[in-house]
Amino acid sequence: MTATARHPDGPVIGLDLGGTKIAAALVGADATVLARHTRPTPATRGAGAVLDALAEAALAVRAPGTTAIGVAAAGVIDPVTGTVTSATDTIRGWAGTRLATGLADRTGLPVACDNDVRAAAGPELAGLGDDGTLIYAAVGTGVGGAVAAAGRMLHGAAGIAGHLGHLPSPEAAGLPCTCGATGHLEAIAAGPAITAHYARLGGTPADRLQTVAERAAAGDGHATEAITLGARATGRALGGLANALGPHRVVVTGGVPRIGALYRDALCAAFAAELMPPLRSLRPVAPRGGADAAVLGAAELTRTLPLHEPHLTGARP
């Protein structure tokens, strides 16, 4: 399998792979979505089953003239080798998967791939200029992110750049992180982490973050404290990172920020309190993209990252 610099001019397929769902779209050269398809991710059946499901999702939207596939995938993705270099157990056996190779050979189309959050962040660079610097945080079941500098998305060694959930966080001191370390932001700021902290504070155990948010709205002090602590931890981490990078734009997205003003206000206040004077007008904003942001970002990968060609023999149509 080789990676080439040839980038397609015709329609491409964008695939967004998450732990529960695969979203597919056929995207025209003008970024118009021409067809859509979704299917469950066979996350417990191993990497081969996931690659098969990705190929089937691509086939469901493929049309004559389709030129390439872009994949925005969960995990730490190295787009140069097309490999999943690290991953949690959300998708069983995903770490070490040769994503680009496996999918190209299953579809007969060249494949570009990257981390899902980094792919979704790509369109946010539009309008920032050639020197644009961006911080993009996605706070949901985990805490992911992306960083761009001088108008280019940073990938770093082994594709690790942008994993903001693994910044040290004083609020998470002693708490175990999904990566195996302790004291990382994700351990106090992700949705399940806020829900777990609510119980530690003395709240009645809740099944999900939305339940905690509803209790906070009804005046539950433990719920309010858990939510605002997670928000402040995120705001402080992003504010410190802003001081280091000098971003033109900071985007915060994901299921956790959508729980309401209690969370957003606490995050923005903590963020602002960290900023050095030249940045004091900077505030986190919501993403520009809508429901199609992930698949459009995935499709754009085929025009910005190396394309991994299928083998000349043995590729499946």
C-alpha positions as CSV (number, residue, x, y, z in Angstrom):
1,M,0.0,0.0,0.0
2,T,1.4,3.4,-1.0
3,A,0.3,6.9,-0.1
4,T,0.1,9.4,-3.0
5,A,-0.3,13.2,-3.3
6,R,-2.9,12.8,-6.0
7,H,-6.2,14.4,-4.9
8,P,-9.6,13.9,-6.5
9,D,-11.6,16.4,-8.4
10,G,-14.9,14.4,-8.5
11,P,-17.4,13.4,-5.8
12,V,-15.9,11.6,-2.7
13,I,-17.3,9.7,0.2
14,G,-17.0,11.0,3.7
15,L,-17.3,8.4,6.6
16,D,-17.6,9.4,10.2
17,L,-16.8,6.4,12.5
18,G,-17.9,6.6,16.1
19,G,-18.3,4.0,18.8
20,T,-22.0,3.5,18.2
21,K,-22.7,4.8,14.6
22,I,-21.1,5.1,11.2
23,A,-22.4,8.0,9.1
24,A,-21.6,8.1,5.4
25,A,-22.2,10.8,2.8
26,L,-21.5,11.2,-0.9
27,V,-20.0,14.8,-1.2
28,G,-19.7,16.7,-4.4
29,A,-16.8,18.9,-5.4
30,D,-18.7,21.9,-4.2
31,A,-19.2,20.3,-0.7
32,T,-22.9,19.5,-1.4
33,V,-24.1,16.3,0.3
34,L,-25.6,14.2,-2.5
35,A,-26.5,11.0,-0.5
36,R,-26.5,9.9,3.1
37,H,-26.5,6.6,5.0
38,T,-26.1,5.5,8.6
39,R,-25.6,2.1,10.2
40,P,-24.5,0.8,13.7
41,T,-20.8,0.3,14.4
42,P,-20.1,-3.3,15.2
43,A,-17.8,-2.1,18.0
44,T,-17.6,-5.4,19.9
45,R,-16.9,-7.6,16.9
46,G,-13.3,-6.5,16.2
47,A,-11.5,-4.4,13.7
48,G,-12.3,-6.6,10.7
49,A,-16.0,-6.3,11.3
50,V,-15.7,-2.5,11.6
51,L,-13.7,-2.3,8.3
52,D,-16.4,-4.4,6.6
53,A,-19.1,-2.1,8.0
54,L,-17.2,1.0,6.7
55,A,-17.0,-0.6,3.3
56,E,-20.7,-1.4,3.3
57,A,-21.6,2.2,4.3
58,A,-19.4,3.5,1.5
59,L,-21.1,1.2,-1.0
60,A,-24.5,2.5,0.2
61,V,-23.8,6.0,-1.0
62,R,-21.3,5.3,-3.8
63,A,-22.2,6.6,-7.3
64,P,-20.5,6.4,-10.7
65,G,-17.5,8.7,-10.8
66,T,-16.8,8.5,-7.0
67,T,-13.0,9.0,-6.7
68,A,-11.9,8.5,-3.1
69,I,-13.0,8.0,0.5
70,G,-12.1,10.1,3.6
71,V,-12.5,8.6,7.0
72,A,-12.9,10.5,10.2
73,A,-12.3,7.9,12.9
74,A,-12.3,7.5,16.6
75,G,-8.9,6.9,18.1
76,V,-5.4,8.4,17.5
77,I,-4.9,8.2,13.8
78,D,-1.6,8.7,11.9
79,P,-2.7,9.9,8.4
80,V,0.7,9.3,6.9
81,T,0.7,5.6,7.6
82,G,-3.1,5.3,7.7
83,T,-2.9,3.4,11.0
84,V,-4.8,3.6,14.3
85,T,-1.8,4.2,16.6
86,S,-3.8,4.2,19.9
87,A,-7.5,3.7,21.0
88,T,-9.7,3.0,23.9
89,D,-11.8,-0.2,24.2
90,T,-14.9,1.6,22.8
91,I,-14.1,-0.2,19.6
92,R,-12.6,-3.6,20.4
93,G,-9.2,-4.3,18.9
94,W,-9.1,-0.9,17.1
95,A,-5.6,0.1,18.2
96,G,-3.0,-1.0,15.6
97,T,-5.6,-1.3,12.8
98,R,-4.3,-0.5,9.3
99,L,-7.4,1.6,8.6
100,A,-6.4,3.0,5.2
101,T,-5.1,-0.3,3.8
102,G,-8.1,-2.3,5.0
103,L,-10.7,0.0,3.6
104,A,-8.9,0.7,0.3
105,D,-8.6,-3.0,-0.3
106,R,-12.3,-3.6,0.5
107,T,-13.6,-0.8,-1.7
108,G,-11.0,-0.4,-4.5
109,L,-10.9,3.3,-3.8
110,P,-8.0,5.4,-2.4
111,V,-8.5,6.3,1.3
112,A,-7.4,9.3,3.4
113,C,-8.0,9.1,7.2
114,D,-7.7,11.2,10.3
115,N,-9.0,11.5,13.9
116,D,-12.7,12.3,13.9
117,V,-12.4,15.5,15.9
118,R,-9.5,16.8,13.8
119,A,-11.5,16.2,10.7
120,A,-14.5,18.1,12.0
121,A,-12.3,20.9,13.0
122,G,-10.8,21.4,9.5
123,P,-13.6,23.6,8.1
124,E,-13.3,25.9,11.1
125,L,-10.1,27.2,9.7
126,A,-12.0,28.9,6.8
127,G,-11.7,32.6,7.0
128,L,-8.8,32.7,9.5
129,G,-6.2,33.4,6.8
130,D,-2.8,31.7,6.1
131,D,-1.6,32.4,9.7
132,G,-4.8,31.2,11.4
133,T,-4.4,29.4,14.7
134,L,-7.3,27.4,16.1
135,I,-8.1,25.4,19.2
136,Y,-11.1,23.0,18.8
137,A,-12.4,21.1,21.8
138,A,-15.1,18.4,21.7
139,V,-16.5,17.5,25.1
140,G,-18.8,14.5,25.2
141,T,-18.3,10.9,26.3
142,G,-14.6,11.8,26.2
143,V,-12.7,15.0,25.7
144,G,-11.1,15.3,22.2
145,G,-9.7,18.2,20.3
146,A,-7.6,19.6,17.5
147,V,-5.1,22.3,17.1
148,A,-4.1,24.3,14.0
149,A,-1.3,26.7,13.5
150,A,-0.3,28.9,10.6
151,G,-3.4,27.7,8.7
152,R,-2.5,24.0,9.0
153,M,-3.9,21.3,11.2
154,L,-1.3,19.8,13.5
155,H,-0.8,16.1,13.6
156,G,2.3,15.6,15.7
157,A,4.2,12.4,16.3
158,A,2.0,9.3,15.6
159,G,-1.0,11.6,15.0
160,I,-1.3,12.5,18.7
161,A,-1.6,16.3,18.5
162,G,-4.9,17.8,19.8
163,H,-5.9,15.2,22.4
164,L,-6.9,17.9,24.9
165,G,-8.5,15.5,27.3
166,H,-5.1,14.3,28.4
167,L,-3.9,17.7,29.6
168,P,-3.1,17.7,33.3
169,S,-6.0,19.1,35.4
170,P,-5.8,20.1,39.0
171,E,-9.5,19.4,39.4
172,A,-8.9,15.8,38.4
173,A,-6.1,15.1,40.8
174,G,-6.0,11.4,41.7
175,L,-8.8,10.5,39.3
176,P,-8.1,7.7,36.8
177,C,-8.2,8.6,33.1
178,T,-9.3,6.3,30.3
179,C,-5.7,6.4,28.9
180,G,-4.4,4.7,32.1
181,A,-2.9,7.8,33.7
182,T,-4.4,9.9,36.5
183,G,-5.3,13.5,36.8
184,H,-6.2,14.3,33.2
185,L,-8.9,16.7,32.1
186,E,-11.1,13.9,30.7
187,A,-11.4,12.3,34.2
188,I,-13.4,15.3,35.5
189,A,-14.8,17.1,32.4
190,A,-16.3,14.4,30.2
191,G,-20.0,13.6,30.4
192,P,-19.6,10.3,32.3
193,A,-16.9,12.0,34.5
194,I,-19.3,14.8,35.6
195,T,-22.0,12.2,36.3
196,A,-19.6,10.1,38.4
197,H,-18.4,13.2,40.3
198,Y,-22.0,14.1,41.1
199,A,-22.4,10.7,42.9
200,R,-19.1,11.2,44.7
201,L,-20.4,14.6,46.0
202,G,-23.4,12.8,47.5
203,G,-25.9,13.1,44.8
204,T,-28.3,10.2,44.0
205,P,-26.5,8.1,41.3
206,A,-27.7,9.2,37.8
207,D,-27.8,7.2,34.6
208,R,-26.5,10.0,32.3
209,L,-25.4,13.6,32.3
210,Q,-28.7,15.0,31.1
211,T,-30.3,13.7,34.3
212,V,-27.7,15.6,36.3
213,A,-28.4,18.7,34.3
214,E,-32.1,18.4,35.0
215,R,-31.5,18.0,38.7
216,A,-29.2,21.1,38.7
217,A,-32.0,23.1,37.0
218,A,-34.3,21.9,39.8
219,G,-31.9,23.3,42.4
220,D,-29.8,20.3,43.3
221,G,-26.6,21.8,44.7
222,H,-24.5,18.6,44.2
223,A,-25.5,18.6,40.5
224,T,-24.7,22.2,40.1
225,E,-21.3,21.7,41.7
226,A,-20.4,18.7,39.5
227,I,-21.4,20.5,36.3
228,T,-19.6,23.8,37.1
229,L,-16.4,22.0,38.2
230,G,-16.2,20.1,34.9
231,A,-16.9,23.3,33.1
232,R,-14.3,25.3,35.0
233,A,-11.7,22.6,34.5
234,T,-12.3,22.7,30.7
235,G,-12.2,26.5,30.7
236,R,-9.0,26.7,32.6
237,A,-7.2,24.1,30.4
238,L,-8.3,25.9,27.2
239,G,-7.4,29.3,28.6
240,G,-3.9,28.1,29.5
241,L,-3.5,26.6,26.0
242,A,-4.7,29.8,24.5
243,N,-1.9,31.7,26.3
244,A,0.6,29.2,24.8
245,L,-0.7,29.3,21.2
246,G,-2.4,32.7,20.7
247,P,-5.4,31.4,18.8
248,H,-7.6,33.5,16.5
249,R,-10.6,31.2,17.3
250,V,-11.5,28.8,20.1
251,V,-14.4,26.4,19.4
252,V,-16.1,24.2,22.0
253,T,-18.6,21.6,20.9
254,G,-20.0,18.2,21.9
255,G,-22.8,16.9,23.9
256,V,-21.7,18.3,27.3
257,P,-21.8,22.0,26.2
258,R,-25.3,21.5,24.9
259,I,-26.7,20.9,28.5
260,G,-27.2,24.6,28.9
261,A,-26.1,28.0,30.2
262,L,-24.9,26.7,33.6
263,Y,-22.1,24.8,31.9
264,R,-21.3,27.4,29.2
265,D,-21.2,30.3,31.6
266,A,-18.9,28.5,34.0
267,L,-16.6,27.4,31.2
268,C,-16.4,30.9,29.6
269,A,-15.7,32.6,33.0
270,A,-12.9,30.2,33.8
271,F,-11.4,30.6,30.3
272,A,-11.5,34.4,30.5
273,A,-9.8,34.4,33.9
274,E,-6.8,32.6,32.6
275,L,-6.1,34.9,29.6
276,M,-3.1,37.2,29.3
277,P,-4.1,40.8,28.5
278,P,-3.6,40.7,24.7
279,L,-6.2,37.9,24.5
280,R,-8.8,39.2,26.9
281,S,-11.4,39.7,24.1
282,L,-11.2,36.1,23.0
283,R,-14.1,33.8,23.9
284,P,-15.0,30.2,23.1
285,V,-17.6,29.9,20.3
286,A,-19.9,27.1,18.9
287,P,-18.8,25.4,15.6
288,R,-20.0,26.8,12.3
289,G,-20.8,23.4,10.9
290,G,-24.2,21.8,11.3
291,A,-25.2,18.1,11.4
292,D,-23.1,17.3,8.4
293,A,-19.8,18.8,9.8
294,A,-18.2,15.4,10.5
295,V,-18.9,13.8,7.1
296,L,-17.9,17.0,5.3
297,G,-14.7,17.2,7.2
298,A,-14.1,13.5,6.4
299,A,-14.6,14.2,2.7
300,E,-12.2,17.2,2.8
301,L,-9.4,14.9,4.1
302,T,-9.2,13.4,0.5
303,R,-8.0,16.8,-0.7
304,T,-5.6,17.7,2.1
305,L,-4.0,14.4,3.4
306,P,-2.1,11.5,1.7
307,L,-4.3,9.1,-0.2
308,H,-3.6,5.4,0.3
309,E,-4.1,3.5,-2.9
310,P,-5.6,-0.1,-3.0
311,H,-3.5,-2.9,-4.1
312,L,-3.6,-3.5,-7.8
313,T,-4.7,-7.1,-7.2
314,G,-7.1,-8.4,-4.6
315,A,-9.0,-5.2,-4.1
316,R,-12.7,-5.6,-3.7
317,P,-15.0,-3.4,-5.8
